[in-house]
Amino acid sequence: MRLLHSTSLEFKELEIKEFEIGQRKSPKYAILSHTWGKASDEVSFQELPHLRGATEGQKPGFYKIKRCGEVAATADIDYIWVDTCCIDKTSSAELTQAINSMYFWYQQAEVCYVYLADVSSKELAKSAYPLGNHPSFCESKWFTRGWTLQELIAPKNVYFYSSEWELIGKKDDMLEVLYKVTDIHPGALKGTPMKRFSVAERMSWAAKRETTRSEDMAYCLMGIFDVNMPLLYGERIKKAFIRLQEEIMRSSDDQSIFAWVDEKTAPDKLSGLLATDPKYFLKSKNIESIGIWAKSDPFETTNKGLRVQLYLARMDEDGKCIACLDCRELVHQRPTLAISLQRLTGLDNEWSQSSTAQFARIQCASLLRYKHDDLKPQNSGYRTIYVRQDQDLDFQKPKQLSEYVRLVINEAQPSPDRVYPLSPWDPLTGLFKMRKEYDVDFSKQSKQGAALFNQSGENYLVIFGLTKSGSLWTIVCDAGSAGNPFLPYESYQSTEKEDDKWEYKDERMMPIHYGVRLKFPRKTKTMLKMTAIAKRGEHFKTPIWIVRWNRRKWQDTLLKKS
């Protein structure tokens, strides 16, 4: 750490060590907290040696440094630290080290002098308003800057000075006023450990603040959350803030980190679990964590998204659900906050056992409030899921399973002449688009298409469609004549019994292979079990139909959902 002598303003390289409470700090130093003016007005590390002896042409920023040193010397403090000139910002390594150490440096300072350049003590003296209602004090630029948040919280002693360098007050004597201006919990201002406050509440303290460089809105919060990470200027606020939250999750299982709202977003817009800016925590100051003893698995960042275990409750067959968070809002009686999720992959009947289901957050404009007792226990419970963070999820939104199926016959994609009707069929992707017939009687099944497959030299027709609940059904029958093999599809009438989709009776002579080809003139019953398993996105791996050899006979087997 590079310090300035309070009277000579000469640099001294010192190592600041952590001391136990009650031990004397050596050396004692004061820190100046201020808002930067124009870059040309501030004094850099390279410029300070040339300005110390000058009597004319001093920069405006030099006056702040000199007056800070004079105030510190009056208090018998030999050294001061000022961010403008005590860091060599031409060295990226030194800048990174300084920013990662800054919260600790403020904690170890004997006192922090806050210089409010836009607050005049003369105006305060003339005003009849109390300090907490005085416009010039409450609206000071210092309370709106990102870096000054840690400069207010970290030091034990904070003294506020006007533009004339007259003392306005001390932090310990101004807790109510500062709470009114900043919304920061008085306990945090008095030195209560930061981990006593939820992640969401701490984020809310920065929601109204700004920084000159967008990435600094994430970097200025590292000390508040006791994390460290490299500085990557140019990555922009979204990436920087997500990196910050990922670092927080390495040491905290506080699910209030997911309790943010974006009131301007569209209800159906897909989002990740992590916010992209601190401003989305503006209304989170009253949220507290209740998950200290939670038995949920740790968070993990993967290429499928954020792996997290949440208490999920199933809502509808379109894959929408709610996720209860282990946090609550103190102003409401209902203790549990919840968010809305949209399932991107995973089956309806896999709900209780799928460990790779991918989700996205929706309806980000508000938080929900639930009690676990309000949720149906048969459809609720802790589930491990993946939530994608991609900001372009709207462009990656996979096809709904009730709208598209992939045809795989005999472990191969059928040729176009073996699919009917041809218009919904895409031979490049193997996808058949299922139409939604809203004008049909949904007490019956809705047929959608058919595909030919050959088994032991004979053609068979697979007819498939949607049930009234929107799930897939299929049935196998003989193909028509060579001139019109799809004739059975045209004449097929949907049945009212959904159970018929699972099996059919085949009255034909089924060829049986056992060493040599033999025929047994007996009736056989082929069980048809279908699957809706399909990996959404770019690949659909699991076949809908597979012809399988079972030593004794051919079976048309559609893998049952697992």
N, C-alpha and C positions, 0 to 999 in steps of 0.2 A: 504493500500500500504506500502510495506516495503522498506525503503530507507537506503542508506549507507552515513555516514558522509564522506565528500570529503577528509578529511585529516586523521582522525583516522580509517576510514573504519569500523566503528561500526554501527550496525543496529539500526534503529529507526522506530517504527510503527507510520505511519501518515496517516490521511485520506485526500485524495486529493479531494477538492471540485471544482465545476465549478464556474468560476468567469466571470463577465461581462467584455466586452472590456473596457480597461481603468483602471480597478481595479488592485491593486497590488496582485500578487500571493504570497501566503505565505503557506508553505515555497517554495522558489525557488529551483528547482532541474534540473539537466542535465541528459540526457539519453545517454547511449552508444549503438550505432548500429554497429554491426560487423557480420562477418561470423564465425560460430563455426569451430574449428579445430577438432582433435580427441576428443572423449568424455573423454579420460583419461587426456587430456591437459587442459580441462576447469575446473573452480572452481565451485563447487556446494555450495548450502546453508549450508550443514553440514560441508564442508571442510574449509570455509572461516575463521572461528574463530581460527583454528589451524595454518593458514598460515600467519595471520597478524603479529605475532611476530617473525616468522622464518626468518633467514638471509640466509639460504642455502636450496637447494632442492625445490625452488619455482616452481610451475607449470607455463608453458608458458602463460596460461590464466590469471594468477595473475598479470602479467606485464600490460596487457590491463586495468584491473580494477584500478591498482595503478596510471597509467599514466592518465586515464580518471579523476580520483579524483584530480590529480595535476593541470590539465588544468582547471577543474571547479573551484578549489580554487583560481587560478589566476584571474578568472573572477568574484570573490566574490560570487560564488554559493556554498552553504554549503552542498548540498546533491547531490548524484548521484543515478541512478537506472541502474542496469545491469541485463539482463534477466537470465544469467547463475547462479547467486548466490542470487538474491533477490526474487526468487520463490522457495518454498519448493516443488519440483516436486514429492516427495514421497506422497504428499497429492493430490488426484485427485480433491477434492473440491477446493483447493487453485489454482491448475493449471487451472481448468475451469474458475474460477472467474478472474484470471489474463488474460487469453486469451480473454475473453469477454470484459475486461476493457482496454486492451492494447492500442487500437486506441485512446481512451480518454486520457490515460496517456501520450501518445506521443503528443497529442494536447496541453495538459496543461504544458508540459515541457518548461523551459526557453530556452533551446537549445538542439539539438541532435548532438552528435559528431559521425561522421561516420569514422570508422577506417578501412582503406583499406590495409589489411595485404600484399596483392600481388602487391601493387603499391609503387615504390620507388621514393622519391623526387629527388634523385640523377639522376635516369634515365630520369625523366621528365625534369630536368635542362639541361641535355646533348642533349636531342632530339630537332630536328628542327621542329618537328610536333607541330601544335597547340594542346591544350589539348583535343579537341573534336575528333582529329584524332590519338591520341597516343594509340597504341595497348594495352599497359599495363593498361591504365585507362579505355578505352572503353570495354575491355574484362575482366575487374575485376570480380571476382566471386561474389562480392557483388551485382552487377546488375542482377544476374541470380537467386537469391534466392527469394522464395515466401514471407517470412516474411519481407524482407527489402522494399517491395513495400509500405506498410503502414508507414514504418519508414522514407521513403522519402517524402511522401505526407502529413502526419498528422502534423508534427511539423512546426511551423512558421519559426524557424531558424534552418538551417542545415549546419554544418561545416564539410568539408571533410578533413581528415588527412591521410598522407602517412604512410608507415610502420615505418618510423622514427619519427612519431608524429609531422610532420611539416605540417602546414596548406597549403592545395592545393587550396581551394576556398570555397566560400559560395554559397548556393543554389540560392539566389536571383541574384547573379552575373553570374550564370552558366546555366540559363534557356535554352538557345539555345543548349548548349552542352548536357545537360541532356535530352532534347527532342530528340536529334539525337541518343543518346545511348539507351533510354528507350521507345521512341514512346509515352510518356505520354504528354498529352496536357499541354502547358505552363500555362494555366489558372488553371489547377488542382494543379500544383506545386506552384502557387502563392497564393493558399488558396480559390479559387472559390469553393462554396459548391458542394459536390459530386453529389447531385441530379440534377445539371445542365447538367450532362453528362449522356448519355444513358446507360442502363445496358450493352448493347453489347460493347460499347466503354470501359467502366470500366473493363469488362472481358478481353478485348484485352490486357490491360496492364499486365495481369498475364499470357498471353498465352505462353510466352517463359520461364517462371520461373519454378523453381523446389523446392521441399522440401524433406527432408530426409524421413519423414513419409508421405505416399501418401495422407492420410486424411487431412494433414495440408494445401494442396493446396486449400481446401475448407475453412478450419478454418481461414486461414490467410486473407481471403477476407471479413470476417464478418464486420470489421470496415469500409471498403470501401463502403459497402452497408448499414451500420447502422442497422445491425440485430444481434440478439443473438440466440444461440442454444447450446444444450449440446454437449460435446465432446464424441464421441464413437469410440475410437481408436480400430481398427480391422474391421471396417465396409468397408474399402477400399474407394478409391477416387470416384467411381461411385455413391455409396449411399450417401456419404458425400456431394458431389457436387449437387446431386439432392435435398437433404435436404436443402442445402443453397439456391437454386433457389426457392424452395417452400416457404422458409421464406421471400425471396425478394418479391415474388408475394403477400404476405399478405399485403404489404404496397405500392406496386407499380403496376400500370396497363400498364407499358411500354412493348409493344409487341416486342421490339428489343431483348428481352431475348430469342426469338425463332429464331433469325437471326444468326445462326451458320452454319458452313459447315464442313463436314468430307470428305475430298477429296479422301480418300482411301476406302470408303465404296462402295459396289455394288449398282447399280441403283435401283434394285428391293428389296433391303433389307428394312425390316420394322423397323421403329424406333419411339421413342416417340418425343414429342415436345421439351423436355429439353435435353440439351447436357450432356454428362457424364464426361467431362473434360474441363478445361478452354482453353486448346490448340485449341479447335474447334472454338474459337473466334479470332483466329490469324489475320484474315482479316476483322475484324469488327470495326476497330478504326475510320472509317469515317461514321459510322451509327448514325443517330440522330432520336429521337422519335418525332412523329408528332401527338401523340394521347392524348395530355393533355386534350383536350375537347371532347374526344371520348365518345360516348353514349353506348359503348359496356358494357355487363354485367361483373361483377368481375370474376376473375379466381377462380376456386374451385377444390380441389383435392378430388376425389371420388374413389369408388372401380370399377368404369367403366373407369377410366382414368381421365385425366385433363379436367375439364369442362371449355370451353372457347368459346367466341363468336367471330368469325372471318368473314371477308368478303370473301365468297366463290364463285367461278365461276366453273360451271359444265364443264367438259372436254369431257368425253366419257362414254359409257354405262358400262364399266368395273369398274366404281366407282372411277376413277382417277379425281382429280380436283386440282385447285390451290387455295391457301389461301393468300390473300393480307394482309400484316402486316401494322400496323399504324406506319411505320418508313421508312426512306429513306436513301440513300447513297449520300453524298454530291457531289461525283465526277461524278455522272451520272445525265443526264437531266430528265430521267424518274423517278418520285419521289417515287414510291411505290415498296418496296421489297415484294417478295412473295415466298412461299414454296410449294412443291408438296405434296399432301395427297392422300392416298388410302382408300376408304370406306371399312370398314369391315362388317358393318351391316347397315340395312336401305334399303328401296325400292327406285326404280327409281322415281315412282310417289309420294313418300313421301318426295321428296327433299325439297319442300317448307314448310313442316310442321313437319317433324320428329324432336323431341327434344332429342332423345336417340341414335341417330346414332353414331357409333364408327368408328374412323379413326386411321390411323397410318401415320407417315411421311415417304415418299420415296424420292429417288433422292437427298440424303443429301449432295452430292458432290458439290452442287452449289446453289446459290440463284437466283430467277427469278426477273425480273423487269417489272412492268406493270403500266399502268394508268387505273383507274376505267373506263374511257371512252372507253378503248380498249375492254372491256368485254361486252358481250351481256347482256343487262339488264334483259331479261326474264329468264335468267339462273343464275343470280348473285344477291348477297345481303348478309346481315349479317345473319349468322346462328349460333345457339348454338349447339355445337358438343362435343363429348368426344374423347380424343386422349389418347390411352393407352401408358404407359411408359415402359411396360415390355420389358426387353432386349432380351427375348427369343420369340419374336413375330413370328419369322420364324417358330417355332415349333407349335405355336398356331394359325397359319393362318387358318381361317375358310374356309369351302368349299364354292366355288362360287355358287351363287344361280342359275346361268345358267347351272351348271354342276350336281347339286344334288337336288332332291325334296324328301319330306317326304310324304309317303302315309298314309292317315288316312281315312278309309271308315267307315261310320256309327259310327263315334267317336271312332273307334278302329283300331288297326293295322291289316291289312289283313293277313291271313295265306299264307304261301308260295305257296300253290296250287292255289291261286287266283290272282297271279301276273305273268305277261308274258312280255318279256322273263325273265327267272329266274336269269340268270347270273349277270345282273347289280343290283340285289336286295339283300340287306343285311337285313335279318329278325331281327338281333340283334339291329340294330340302326333304322330300318324303313326307310333307305335311298335308293333311287333309283338313280343310276348314269346315268346322261344324256350324251350320246355320242355326240361328235361334228363331224358332217359329212361334211368335207370340200369339198368333191367331188360331192355333190349334188347341184341341181339348187336351189339357195336360193331365187328365186322368188316364190318358193312354200314352204309350211310348211314341216317340217321334223318330222315324227312320231317317238316316242321313245319307248313306251310301253303301256300296258293296265292292268287294274285291274278289277276284278269282285266284284260286291256288290249285295246284296239281298234286295229287297224292296217289302214288302207285299207278300213274298213267291215267287217272280219272280226275276230271275237273269238279271242284266244289266251290260253292259261293258263300262267302262270309258277308252277312248283312249286319250293319251296325247302326247305332243311333243313340239318342239321348232319352233317358227316362224323365218322368215328370219332375224329379228332384234335381235333374241336371247331370246325373252320372251316366257313364257309358254302358251300353248293353250290346251284345252280339249274339248271332245265331248262325249255324252252318246248315246249308241245305244243298241238294243237287243243283248243278248248273243247268241252264237251259240248253237249247239246241245250239249247234255250231253257228247258226245264223244269228241267234240272239241269246247268248249265254246269260245275260242279265235279266231275262224275262221273270224269273222268280222274285227278283227285287221289286219289279213293277207290280206284281200281283200280291206281294206280301202285305198282310194286314197286321198292324201293331196290336199287341195283346195288352189287355188291362192288367194282367198279372206280372208284376216285375220279376217274380221268381223264375219265370220262363226264360229269362235271359241267361240263367246259369247252366241250363242243360237242355238237351233235346234227344229224342229217340231216333236212331238211324235204323231203318228197316232193311237197308241194303246188305248184300253179302260183303263183309269187310275182308279184304285180302290180309292174310296172316303170313309172316315170314318166320320160318323156323328151320334154318338150314336150307331147305328148298321151298319154292313157292307152293303153298297149298291153299285151298279154299274150304272154309267151313261154313256150310249153309246155316248160320245161326244169327239171331238178332243180337246186336250189340248196342250198348248205351254209352255214348261218348260224353264225358263230363266237360263242360266248357267253363273255365274259370278265367275271368279277365282281370287285367291290371290297368290301373291308371298311372302307374309309375312312369314318370318321364322327367328326366333332368331338364329343367327349364333353362332358357338362355340359348346358347349357341349349339348345344348338343342334346339330342334325345337318344339316350343309349339303350334303354330297356325296351325290348320288342313288345308290341301289343299282341301279335300272334306268333306262336312258334309251333312247328310240327316236330314232335319228339318220338323217337323210337323206344319202345318199351319191351324189347325181346319177343314178347308174345304177340303184339299187335301195334298198329299205328294208333297214336292218340292225338287228337286235336286238343292241345293243352294251352290254355292261356293262363300264365302265372297269376296266382291269386295274390292280392295285395298283402304285403307282409309288414 
